[in-house]
Amino acid sequence: MADLVVKSKVADNIRSSGMNMAGDTVTALDKHVETTLRRAVERCKENGRKTVRPCDL
C-alpha cells in the first residue's frame, strides 16, 4: 500500500458527518486513490502529455 491518504483526516471528515469509520476504510480508500492515479497517468501518457490534469481523473 502506498499510504496516499491521511487516516486522521479521513476519520475527522467522516466523524464530522456524524458517522463512524470501520477500521479497514482507509485501506480501501487508499487502494481506490492508487487505482485512480494509475489510470490518470495512463490516460495522460496516451494523450502524449507528461502533466496529469484534472480531466485525467
N, C-alpha and C positions, 0 to 999 in steps of 0.2 A: 504494500500500500504506500502511496506517495504522501500521505498526510497533507492534503491540499486544503482542508477546511479546519477551522479552529473550533474544537469541541465546545469550549465555554461560550463562544459567540453563538453557535447553533443552539445550544441549550437555553441561553438567555432569550434568543428570538422566539423559540417555541414556548418558553415559560411566559413571555410577555403576552401571549395569546391565551393564557390560562390553561395550557395543556402540559402534559408530562412527556418525557422523551424516553424511549426504550434504549437500553444500553448499546444496541447494535445499529442505531440510527445513523450515527456519524460514519461508521464504516460503510454503510450502504450509500450515503450521500457522497463520500469520498470517491467511491467507485464510479458513481454517476458523473461526478465532475471530471474524473480522469478520462472516462469514455467520451464525454462531450468535448474535452480539449483535444483528445487524439483525433476525433472526427473533424474538428475545426482546422487542425494542422493539415490533415489530408486534403480537405477542401481548398485550403489556401494554396497548397502545392499544385493541385490540379488546375488552379486558375493562374498559375505562373507567378505567384506572389511570395514574398518572404515575410510579410506582415499579416498577422492574424487580425481580422477585423470583426466587429460585432456581427456582421452578416454571415460570417463563417460559423457562428454558433447556432 
